[in-house]
Amino acid sequence: MPTPTYSPIVTQTLSSDTTSITFSSIPSTYVDLVLVMSAQSTRTDYDSPAWLQFNSDTGTNYSYTYIYSGSVGTIGVGGSRVANDTGITVGYIAAASGSSQFSPVITNIQSYGNASIYKGCISRGNEAITSGTFYGVSAFAGLWRNTAAINTIKINTITGFKSGSSFTLYGIKGA
């Protein structure tokens, strides 16, 4: 079996706060995609979900299941499933106030160019919330119920991404 080769397709580091990030014209020359983000939300009161939409699809064609674990307070461990949503949540990112932490989230998107299957992704990340005293980890498995090849990925959060957040999309040449 060949060793997977990761090739950076595009990297964006924000020089100002931005509401969302879009990677378009994604080449179809790879087997899978990997999205790596180190992000902070402009939201100041609490952490924010980050979610993906593919090919400008804003319909209720997305589902995801997640599990999480927290370090303190009433948030211990848990999980849930969300069906018929307008995007796939892939992680939670730190709030802007009280924390200088940027939350890492890594998302693997399998068989993004295969035009005969629905597209799935697996994501994992961790975060510090507000004062930096709560740390959590999470894992998400998502599904886009569409067989179209993915050529555009939009990354969203509730209020936007803070300056200094970075996003890199890699293509995997072999699996």
ROSE-4610 file (N, C-alpha, C; in Angstrom, 1 decimal, always signed):
// ROSE-4610
residu = [M/M/M/P/P/P/T/T/T/P/P/P/T/T/T/Y/Y/Y/S/S/S/P/P/P/I/I/I/V/V/V/T/T/T/Q/Q/Q/T/T/T/L/L/L/S/S/S/S/S/S/D/D/D/T/T/T/T/T/T/S/S/S/I/I/I/T/T/T/F/F/F/S/S/S/S/S/S/I/I/I/P/P/P/S/S/S/T/T/T/Y/Y/Y/V/V/V/D/D/D/L/L/L/V/V/V/L/L/L/V/V/V/M/M/M/S/S/S/A/A/A/Q/Q/Q/S/S/S/T/T/T/R/R/R/T/T/T/D/D/D/Y/Y/Y/D/D/D/S/S/S/P/P/P/A/A/A/W/W/W/L/L/L/Q/Q/Q/F/F/F/N/N/N/S/S/S/D/D/D/T/T/T/G/G/G/T/T/T/N/N/N/Y/Y/Y/S/S/S/Y/Y/Y/T/T/T/Y/Y/Y/I/I/I/Y/Y/Y/S/S/S/G/G/G/S/S/S/V/V/V/G/G/G/T/T/T/I/I/I/G/G/G/V/V/V/G/G/G/G/G/G/S/S/S/R/R/R/V/V/V/A/A/A/N/N/N/D/D/D/T/T/T/G/G/G/I/I/I/T/T/T/V/V/V/G/G/G/Y/Y/Y/I/I/I/A/A/A/A/A/A/A/A/A/S/S/S/G/G/G/S/S/S/S/S/S/Q/Q/Q/F/F/F/S/S/S/P/P/P/V/V/V/I/I/I/T/T/T/N/N/N/I/I/I/Q/Q/Q/S/S/S/Y/Y/Y/G/G/G/N/N/N/A/A/A/S/S/S/I/I/I/Y/Y/Y/K/K/K/G/G/G/C/C/C/I/I/I/S/S/S/R/R/R/G/G/G/N/N/N/E/E/E/A/A/A/I/I/I/T/T/T/S/S/S/G/G/G/T/T/T/F/F/F/Y/Y/Y/G/G/G/V/V/V/S/S/S/A/A/A/F/F/F/A/A/A/G/G/G/L/L/L/W/W/W/R/R/R/N/N/N/T/T/T/A/A/A/A/A/A/I/I/I/N/N/N/T/T/T/I/I/I/K/K/K/I/I/I/N/N/N/T/T/T/I/I/I/T/T/T/G/G/G/F/F/F/K/K/K/S/S/S/G/G/G/S/S/S/S/S/S/F/F/F/T/T/T/L/L/L/Y/Y/Y/G/G/G/I/I/I/K/K/K/G/G/G/A/A/A]
num = [1/1/1/2/2/2/3/3/3/4/4/4/5/5/5/6/6/6/7/7/7/8/8/8/9/9/9/10/10/10/11/11/11/12/12/12/13/13/13/14/14/14/15/15/15/16/16/16/17/17/17/18/18/18/19/19/19/20/20/20/21/21/21/22/22/22/23/23/23/24/24/24/25/25/25/26/26/26/27/27/27/28/28/28/29/29/29/30/30/30/31/31/31/32/32/32/33/33/33/34/34/34/35/35/35/36/36/36/37/37/37/38/38/38/39/39/39/40/40/40/41/41/41/42/42/42/43/43/43/44/44/44/45/45/45/46/46/46/47/47/47/48/48/48/49/49/49/50/50/50/51/51/51/52/52/52/53/53/53/54/54/54/55/55/55/56/56/56/57/57/57/58/58/58/59/59/59/60/60/60/61/61/61/62/62/62/63/63/63/64/64/64/65/65/65/66/66/66/67/67/67/68/68/68/69/69/69/70/70/70/71/71/71/72/72/72/73/73/73/74/74/74/75/75/75/76/76/76/77/77/77/78/78/78/79/79/79/80/80/80/81/81/81/82/82/82/83/83/83/84/84/84/85/85/85/86/86/86/87/87/87/88/88/88/89/89/89/90/90/90/91/91/91/92/92/92/93/93/93/94/94/94/95/95/95/96/96/96/97/97/97/98/98/98/99/99/99/100/100/100/101/101/101/102/102/102/103/103/103/104/104/104/105/105/105/106/106/106/107/107/107/108/108/108/109/109/109/110/110/110/111/111/111/112/112/112/113/113/113/114/114/114/115/115/115/116/116/116/117/117/117/118/118/118/119/119/119/120/120/120/121/121/121/122/122/122/123/123/123/124/124/124/125/125/125/126/126/126/127/127/127/128/128/128/129/129/129/130/130/130/131/131/131/132/132/132/133/133/133/134/134/134/135/135/135/136/136/136/137/137/137/138/138/138/139/139/139/140/140/140/141/141/141/142/142/142/143/143/143/144/144/144/145/145/145/146/146/146/147/147/147/148/148/148/149/149/149/150/150/150/151/151/151/152/152/152/153/153/153/154/154/154/155/155/155/156/156/156/157/157/157/158/158/158/159/159/159/160/160/160/161/161/161/162/162/162/163/163/163/164/164/164/165/165/165/166/166/166/167/167/167/168/168/168/169/169/169/170/170/170/171/171/171/172/172/172/173/173/173/174/174/174/175/175/175]
x = [+0.8/+0.0/+0.9/+0.6/+1.5/+1.2/+2.2/+2.1/+1.3/+0.3/-0.5/+0.5/+0.3/+1.0/+0.1/+0.3/-0.5/+0.1/-0.7/-0.2/-1.1/-0.5/-1.3/-1.9/-3.2/-3.9/-4.0/-4.4/-4.6/-4.5/-3.9/-3.8/-4.3/-5.1/-5.5/-5.4/-4.6/-4.5/-5.1/-6.1/-6.8/-6.1/-6.1/-5.5/-6.5/-7.8/-8.9/-10.0/-10.9/-12.0/-12.9/-13.4/-14.1/-15.3/-16.4/-17.6/-17.5/-16.9/-16.7/-15.5/-15.1/-14.0/-14.5/-14.2/-14.6/-13.4/-13.2/-12.2/-13.0/-12.7/-13.4/-12.4/-12.9/-12.1/-11.2/-11.7/-10.9/-10.6/-9.4/-9.1/-9.6/-9.9/-10.4/-9.3/-8.1/-6.9/-6.5/-7.2/-6.8/-7.8/-7.5/-8.4/-9.3/-8.7/-9.4/-8.9/-9.6/-9.1/-9.0/-8.1/-7.9/-7.9/-8.8/-8.9/-8.4/-7.4/-6.8/-7.0/-7.7/-7.9/-7.4/-6.9/-6.5/-7.3/-8.4/-9.4/-9.8/-10.2/-10.9/-12.1/-13.2/-14.4/-14.4/-15.1/-15.3/-16.4/-17.1/-18.0/-17.3/-17.8/-17.1/-17.6/-18.8/-19.4/-19.2/-19.0/-18.9/-18.3/-17.9/-17.3/-18.4/-17.9/-18.8/-18.6/-19.7/-19.5/-18.9/-18.1/-17.7/-18.3/-18.9/-19.5/-19.2/-19.3/-19.0/-20.2/-20.2/-21.2/-20.4/-20.9/-20.2/-21.0/-20.3/-20.8/-22.0/-21.9/-23.0/-24.3/-24.4/-25.6/-26.0/-27.1/-27.6/-28.8/-29.2/-30.4/-30.1/-31.2/-31.1/-30.6/-29.5/-28.9/-27.7/-27.6/-26.4/-26.9/-26.1/-26.3/-25.0/-24.9/-23.7/-24.0/-23.0/-23.1/-21.8/-21.9/-20.7/-20.7/-19.5/-19.2/-18.3/-18.3/-17.4/-17.1/-16.1/-15.7/-15.1/-15.5/-15.1/-14.3/-13.6/-12.7/-13.3/-14.2/-14.8/-16.2/-16.9/-18.2/-19.3/-20.4/-21.5/-21.3/-20.4/-20.2/-19.1/-19.6/-18.7/-18.5/-19.3/-19.2/-20.6/-20.7/-22.0/-21.9/-23.0/-23.0/-24.4/-24.6/-25.9/-25.8/-26.9/-27.0/-27.9/-27.5/-28.3/-28.6/-29.8/-30.2/-30.9/-30.8/-31.4/-31.0/-29.7/-29.2/-28.7/-28.3/-27.9/-26.4/-25.7/-24.2/-23.8/-22.5/-21.9/-21.1/-21.5/-20.6/-19.4/-18.2/-16.9/-16.1/-16.6/-15.9/-16.3/-15.8/-16.1/-14.8/-14.9/-13.7/-13.9/-12.7/-12.7/-13.3/-13.9/-14.4/-13.2/-13.5/-12.4/-12.1/-13.0/-12.7/-12.1/-11.1/-10.5/-9.6/-9.4/-8.6/-7.8/-6.5/-5.7/-5.5/-6.3/-6.2/-6.9/-6.3/-6.9/-7.1/-8.3/-8.7/-8.3/-7.6/-7.3/-8.4/-8.8/-9.8/-9.3/-9.3/-8.8/-10.0/-10.3/-11.4/-10.9/-11.2/-10.9/-12.2/-12.1/-13.2/-12.9/-13.6/-13.3/-14.0/-13.2/-13.8/-14.6/-14.0/-14.7/-15.0/-14.3/-14.5/-15.3/-15.7/-16.5/-17.9/-18.4/-19.7/-20.8/-20.5/-21.6/-21.9/-21.3/-21.6/-21.9/-22.6/-22.7/-21.3/-21.0/-19.7/-19.8/-18.7/-18.6/-17.4/-17.4/-16.2/-16.1/-14.9/-14.6/-13.7/-14.1/-13.4/-13.1/-12.0/-11.7/-11.0/-11.2/-10.6/-10.7/-10.1/-10.2/-10.2/-10.6/-10.8/-10.6/-10.4/-10.5/-11.7/-12.5/-13.7/-13.5/-13.9/-13.9/-12.6/-12.5/-11.4/-10.2/-10.3/-9.2/-9.2/-10.2/-10.2/-11.0/-11.8/-12.5/-11.8/-11.4/-10.9/-11.7/-12.0/-12.9/-12.3/-12.7/-12.3/-13.6/-13.6/-14.8/-14.4/-15.3/-15.2/-16.5/-16.5/-17.7/-17.6/-18.7/-18.8/-20.0/-19.7/-20.8/-21.0/-22.2/-22.6/-23.3/-22.9/-23.6/-24.3/-25.6/-26.4/-26.5/-25.4/-25.3/-24.2/-24.4/-23.3/-22.4/-22.6/-21.8/-20.4/-19.4/-18.0/-17.9/-17.2/-17.0/-15.9/-16.3/-15.4/-15.3/-16.2/-16.2/-16.5/-15.8/-16.0/-16.1/-17.3/-17.4/-17.4/-16.6/-16.4/-17.1/-18.0/-18.8/-18.7/-19.0/-19.2/-20.3/-20.7/-21.9/-21.6/-20.6/-20.3/-19.2/-18.3/-17.2/-15.9/-14.8/-13.5/-12.7/-11.9/-11.0/-9.7/-9.2/-7.9/-6.9/-6.0/-5.0/-5.4/-6.7/-7.2/-6.6/-6.2/-5.6/-6.3/-6.4/-7.1/-6.2/-6.0/-5.2/-6.0/-6.2/-6.8/-5.7/-5.6/-4.7/-5.4/-4.7/-5.2/-4.4/-5.0/-4.2/-4.2/-2.9/-2.7/-2.9/-2.6/-2.7/-3.3/-4.0/-4.6/-4.3]
y = [-1.2/+0.0/+1.2/+2.2/+3.4/+4.3/+5.1/+6.0/+7.2/+7.7/+8.9/+10.1/+10.9/+12.1/+13.3/+14.2/+15.4/+16.5/+17.2/+18.3/+19.5/+20.6/+21.8/+22.4/+22.5/+23.1/+24.6/+25.0/+26.5/+26.7/+27.8/+28.2/+29.7/+29.9/+31.3/+31.6/+32.7/+33.2/+34.5/+34.8/+36.0/+37.2/+38.3/+39.5/+40.4/+40.1/+40.8/+39.8/+40.2/+39.3/+39.1/+37.8/+37.5/+36.6/+36.8/+36.0/+34.5/+34.2/+32.8/+32.7/+31.5/+31.2/+30.3/+30.6/+29.7/+29.3/+28.0/+27.5/+27.0/+27.6/+27.2/+26.7/+26.2/+25.6/+24.5/+23.7/+22.6/+21.6/+21.3/+20.3/+18.9/+18.2/+16.8/+15.7/+16.1/+15.3/+14.5/+14.6/+13.9/+12.8/+11.9/+10.9/+11.4/+12.1/+12.6/+14.1/+14.8/+16.1/+16.1/+17.0/+17.2/+18.7/+19.2/+20.6/+20.7/+21.6/+21.9/+23.3/+23.6/+24.9/+25.2/+26.3/+26.8/+28.1/+28.1/+29.2/+29.7/+31.0/+31.6/+32.3/+32.3/+33.0/+34.4/+35.3/+36.6/+36.7/+35.6/+35.6/+35.7/+36.5/+36.8/+36.1/+35.5/+34.9/+33.4/+32.7/+31.3/+30.7/+29.5/+28.9/+28.8/+28.6/+28.6/+27.3/+26.8/+25.7/+26.2/+25.4/+25.6/+24.5/+25.0/+24.0/+24.2/+23.1/+23.1/+23.0/+23.7/+23.5/+23.3/+22.4/+22.0/+22.5/+23.0/+23.4/+24.4/+25.3/+26.3/+25.7/+24.5/+23.8/+24.3/+25.0/+25.5/+24.8/+23.7/+22.9/+22.0/+21.4/+20.5/+19.1/+19.0/+17.8/+17.2/+17.7/+17.3/+16.7/+15.7/+15.1/+14.9/+14.8/+14.5/+14.0/+13.2/+12.6/+13.1/+13.4/+13.9/+13.3/+13.3/+13.0/+14.1/+14.3/+15.3/+15.0/+15.6/+15.4/+16.7/+17.2/+18.4/+18.2/+19.2/+19.1/+19.5/+20.5/+21.0/+21.4/+21.7/+22.2/+21.1/+21.6/+20.7/+19.9/+20.3/+19.6/+18.5/+17.3/+16.2/+15.5/+14.5/+13.7/+13.6/+13.5/+13.4/+13.3/+13.4/+13.3/+13.3/+13.4/+13.5/+13.3/+13.3/+13.2/+14.3/+14.9/+16.0/+15.6/+15.6/+15.2/+16.4/+16.4/+17.4/+18.8/+19.0/+20.3/+21.0/+22.3/+23.1/+23.1/+22.3/+22.1/+21.0/+20.6/+19.6/+20.3/+20.3/+20.8/+19.9/+20.5/+19.8/+20.0/+21.0/+21.2/+22.5/+22.8/+24.0/+24.8/+26.1/+27.0/+28.0/+28.4/+29.2/+30.6/+31.1/+32.5/+33.5/+34.7/+35.7/+36.3/+36.4/+37.1/+36.2/+36.7/+35.9/+34.8/+34.5/+33.4/+33.8/+33.5/+33.8/+32.5/+31.5/+30.2/+30.1/+29.5/+29.2/+27.7/+27.3/+25.8/+25.1/+24.0/+23.2/+22.2/+22.2/+21.2/+20.6/+19.3/+18.6/+17.8/+18.0/+17.3/+16.5/+15.2/+14.4/+14.2/+14.5/+14.4/+13.3/+12.2/+11.0/+11.0/+10.6/+10.3/+11.5/+12.7/+14.0/+14.1/+13.4/+13.5/+12.4/+11.4/+10.3/+10.7/+10.7/+11.2/+10.1/+9.0/+8.0/+7.7/+8.4/+8.2/+9.5/+9.4/+10.6/+10.8/+12.0/+12.4/+12.4/+11.8/+11.7/+12.4/+12.8/+13.4/+13.0/+13.0/+12.7/+13.9/+14.4/+15.6/+15.4/+16.0/+16.0/+17.3/+17.7/+19.0/+19.2/+20.3/+20.6/+22.2/+22.6/+24.0/+24.5/+25.8/+26.4/+27.4/+27.4/+28.2/+29.4/+30.6/+31.9/+32.1/+31.8/+32.2/+31.3/+30.2/+29.3/+28.2/+28.2/+27.2/+26.0/+26.0/+24.8/+24.3/+23.0/+22.5/+21.3/+21.2/+20.1/+19.5/+18.3/+17.6/+17.0/+16.9/+16.5/+15.7/+14.9/+14.1/+14.1/+14.3/+14.4/+13.5/+12.9/+12.1/+12.7/+13.2/+13.9/+13.3/+13.6/+13.1/+14.2/+14.4/+15.3/+14.4/+14.5/+13.6/+14.1/+14.0/+14.5/+13.7/+13.3/+12.6/+13.4/+14.7/+15.6/+15.7/+15.8/+16.0/+17.3/+17.4/+18.6/+19.5/+20.7/+21.6/+23.0/+23.1/+24.3/+23.9/+24.5/+24.2/+25.6/+25.8/+27.1/+26.7/+27.4/+27.2/+28.4/+28.0/+29.0/+28.9/+30.0/+30.0/+31.0/+31.0/+31.9/+33.4/+33.9/+35.4/+35.7/+34.7/+35.0/+34.5/+34.5/+34.1/+35.3/+35.2/+36.2/+36.3/+37.5/+37.7/+36.8/+36.2/+35.3/+33.8/+33.6/+32.2/+31.7/+30.5/+29.9/+28.7/+28.5/+27.4/+26.8/+25.5/+24.9/+23.7/+23.6/+22.5/+21.7/+20.4/+19.5/+18.5/+18.1/+17.0/+15.7/+14.6/+13.3/+12.6/+12.4/+11.8/+10.3/+9.6/+8.2/+7.8/+6.7/+6.3/+4.8]
z = [+0.0/+0.0/+0.0/-0.9/-0.9/+0.3/+0.6/+1.7/+1.2/+2.0/+1.6/+1.5/+0.5/+0.3/+0.4/+1.4/+1.6/+0.8/+0.0/-0.8/-0.4/+0.1/+0.4/-0.9/-0.9/-2.0/-1.8/-0.6/-0.3/+1.2/+1.6/+3.0/+3.1/+4.1/+4.4/+5.8/+6.1/+7.5/+7.5/+8.4/+8.4/+9.0/+8.3/+8.7/+9.4/+9.2/+9.9/+10.2/+11.1/+11.4/+10.1/+9.9/+8.7/+9.1/+8.4/+8.8/+8.4/+7.2/+6.8/+5.8/+5.6/+4.6/+3.6/+2.3/+1.2/+0.4/+0.2/-0.7/-2.0/-3.1/-4.3/-5.4/-6.4/-7.5/-7.0/-6.1/-5.6/-6.7/-7.0/-8.0/-7.7/-8.7/-8.5/-8.7/-8.5/-8.7/-7.5/-6.4/-5.2/-4.8/-3.9/-3.4/-2.3/-1.3/-0.1/+0.1/+1.0/+1.4/+2.9/+3.4/+4.8/+5.1/+5.9/+6.3/+7.7/+7.8/+9.2/+9.5/+10.6/+11.0/+12.5/+12.7/+14.0/+14.1/+14.8/+14.8/+16.1/+16.1/+17.3/+16.8/+17.5/+17.1/+17.6/+16.8/+17.3/+18.4/+18.6/+19.7/+21.0/+22.0/+23.2/+24.4/+24.4/+25.6/+25.7/+24.6/+24.7/+23.4/+23.4/+22.2/+21.1/+19.9/+18.7/+17.9/+17.4/+16.4/+15.1/+14.5/+13.1/+12.3/+11.1/+10.3/+8.8/+8.0/+6.6/+5.8/+4.6/+3.5/+2.3/+1.4/+0.2/-1.0/-2.0/-3.3/-3.2/-2.2/-2.0/-1.7/-1.2/-0.8/+0.6/+0.7/+2.0/+2.4/+1.7/+2.1/+3.3/+3.7/+4.9/+4.4/+3.8/+3.3/+4.1/+5.3/+6.1/+7.4/+7.9/+9.2/+9.8/+11.1/+11.9/+13.2/+13.7/+15.0/+15.8/+17.1/+17.8/+19.2/+19.7/+21.1/+21.6/+22.9/+23.5/+25.0/+25.4/+26.8/+27.3/+28.5/+29.1/+30.4/+30.8/+31.9/+33.2/+33.2/+34.5/+34.3/+35.4/+35.4/+35.1/+34.6/+34.4/+33.1/+32.2/+31.0/+31.2/+31.2/+31.4/+30.1/+29.8/+28.5/+27.9/+26.6/+26.0/+24.5/+23.9/+22.4/+21.9/+20.6/+20.0/+18.5/+17.9/+16.4/+16.0/+14.9/+14.3/+12.8/+12.4/+11.1/+10.4/+9.0/+8.2/+8.6/+8.7/+9.1/+7.8/+7.9/+6.7/+6.6/+7.4/+7.4/+8.3/+8.2/+9.0/+10.1/+11.3/+12.4/+12.5/+12.5/+12.6/+13.9/+14.7/+15.9/+16.6/+17.8/+18.5/+18.6/+18.4/+18.5/+19.7/+20.2/+21.4/+21.2/+22.2/+22.2/+22.2/+21.7/+21.6/+23.0/+23.9/+25.2/+26.2/+26.9/+28.0/+27.6/+26.4/+26.0/+24.7/+24.7/+23.6/+22.8/+23.1/+22.5/+21.2/+20.2/+18.9/+18.9/+18.6/+18.7/+17.4/+17.6/+16.4/+16.0/+14.7/+14.3/+13.0/+12.9/+11.7/+11.2/+9.9/+9.3/+8.0/+8.0/+6.8/+6.0/+4.7/+3.8/+2.8/+2.9/+2.1/+0.8/-0.2/-1.6/-2.1/-1.9/-2.2/-3.7/-4.6/-6.0/-6.6/-5.8/-6.3/-6.5/-7.8/-8.1/-8.0/-7.3/-7.2/-5.7/-4.8/-3.4/-2.6/-1.5/-0.6/+0.0/+0.5/+1.0/+2.5/+3.1/+4.5/+5.0/+6.3/+6.9/+8.4/+8.8/+10.3/+10.8/+11.9/+12.5/+13.9/+14.4/+15.8/+16.1/+17.4/+17.8/+19.3/+19.8/+21.2/+21.3/+22.5/+22.7/+24.1/+24.3/+25.6/+25.5/+26.5/+26.5/+27.4/+26.9/+27.6/+28.4/+29.6/+30.4/+30.3/+29.5/+29.3/+30.4/+31.3/+32.4/+32.0/+31.0/+30.5/+29.3/+29.2/+28.0/+27.6/+26.3/+25.9/+24.6/+24.3/+23.1/+22.5/+21.2/+20.5/+19.2/+18.8/+17.5/+16.8/+15.5/+14.7/+13.5/+13.1/+11.9/+11.1/+9.9/+9.2/+7.8/+7.2/+5.9/+5.2/+3.9/+3.0/+2.0/+2.0/+1.2/-0.2/-0.9/-2.3/-3.0/-4.2/-4.9/-5.8/-5.8/-6.6/-6.0/-6.9/-6.5/-5.8/-4.7/-3.9/-4.6/-5.0/-5.6/-4.8/-3.8/-3.0/-1.5/-0.6/+0.8/+1.5/+2.2/+3.0/+4.4/+5.2/+6.6/+7.3/+8.2/+8.9/+10.4/+11.1/+12.6/+12.9/+14.1/+14.5/+14.2/+14.7/+14.6/+13.6/+13.3/+12.5/+13.1/+12.3/+12.7/+13.0/+14.1/+14.6/+13.7/+13.6/+12.9/+13.5/+12.7/+13.1/+12.9/+12.7/+12.5/+11.1/+11.1/+9.8/+9.4/+8.1/+7.5/+6.3/+6.3/+5.2/+4.7/+3.4/+2.8/+2.0/+2.4/+1.8/+0.9/-0.1/-0.9/-0.6/-0.6/-0.4/-1.7/-2.1/-3.5/-3.5/-2.4/-2.4/-1.0/-1.0/+0.2/+0.5]
